Amino acid sequence: MGKGAVIISPNEDAELVNRVRAGDLAAFEVIVAQYEPKLVRYIYGLTHERELAEDLVQETFVSAYRALSSAPDDLRLSAWLYKIALNKVRSEKRRKELPVYSVTFSNEKGQGRAENEQPIFNVADPRQEPGEQVAQRQQIAGTLAQLPDDQATALLMDAQGYGDDEIASALEVSVGAVRQKLFRGRKAFRALYQ
């Protein structure tokens, strides 16, 4: 977890959103502290450019702050922020025609996986030498870059521990479509990864 990050529950998210809507800037700072490290890792995983990831996260928070007053009352903050971030990446990709890479930095168990199924990629193996970890990250990035953006995003969010419903909200698809994207993405990843 990033320095200064605070763990907050969905109920606390809702309370923070209400406080921000009432003009409490400190509440928004708590949201930023909670989600900034996760969003930087997420966008970096899609772009493989640290500075760009940090810039797009700032744009994500600016857009989120402006849109919070008109967001629905049943807003799921984490999924909504990931959706905004993904849209920022897609806009940047269209603007610059950037290749999109996906790399996970987490080995948390996602809710979208069967109990006995492990993540299809994990670069956090401490038994590997640093050079091997770098080579594996590059190989994973190259493999995931060959997948469609929605499959790569679904795999990345799943590996970071997000549930199917949160991924569905971020991608604006049904839970069934997320499960299909995860299934196809895992299958394609395994076929391409060498």
HELIX and SHEET records of a PDB file:
HELIX    1   1 PRO A   10  ARG A   21  1                                  12    
HELIX    2   2 LEU A   25  THR A   47  1                                  23    
HELIX    3   3 ARG A   50  ALA A   67  1                                  18    
HELIX    4   4 LEU A   68  SER A   70  5                                   3    
HELIX    5   5 LEU A   77  LYS A   96  1                                  20    
HELIX    6   6 PRO A  130  ALA A  145  1                                  16    
HELIX    7   7 ASP A  149  ALA A  159  1                                  11    
HELIX    8   8 ASP A  164  LEU A  171  1                                   8    
HELIX    9   9 VAL A  175  LEU A  192  1                                  18    
END                                                                             
